[in-house]
Amino acid sequence: MVLQAYVQTVTEQTERLQRLAHALHEHVQTWRFAPVVEALQALRGVPCTVAVTTVAALGDLTHFANPRQLMHDLGLTPSAYSSGGRRQQGGMTKTGNTHARRALVEGAWAYRYPAKVSRHLQLRLEKLPTALQDISWKAQVRLCKRYRRLVARGKNANQVVIALARARAAFVGASARTVEVPQ
């Protein structure tokens, strides 16, 4: 009986998530940032919900003058300790928006695997301009290579993923700047 109750609960919650994701996808179509959401989905590891979370948390991504400002706003930059002539870097600052940072970090785990265009990503890319497709492929090649290189040097996988999320923020900003947002 208990097992059946657990199975029923999981089934109900899965159906609820599917309904909410479908409703979110429908509402995004009328949102003024819909082109940015579409552009962000060109990147690997960024489904619709992650793209909406990122845009909703950060707003207009074009107001960042450069990728470093975006990385800093997300709290993905390393903290620094300095005294006299000595300077030491620490962990990430975590000062920015936690929702957007979490979405970027979770999506960065997708770059553990070799660069390739999956069927789901191919379907999303077909509707997008060539410039976004080029950014998406460049991100895959660069970030997958960087993951392998850093892990081969003996870096902790969690630290590598944070480094990839920081680099991925630059690709998010570049993708957002390629589309026009209606006022």
Helices and strands as residue ranges (DSSP letters): H 2-28, H 34-40, H 48-58, G 61-63, H 67-74, E 78-83, E 86-92, H 98-108, G 109-112, H 119-125, H 130-152, H 157-177
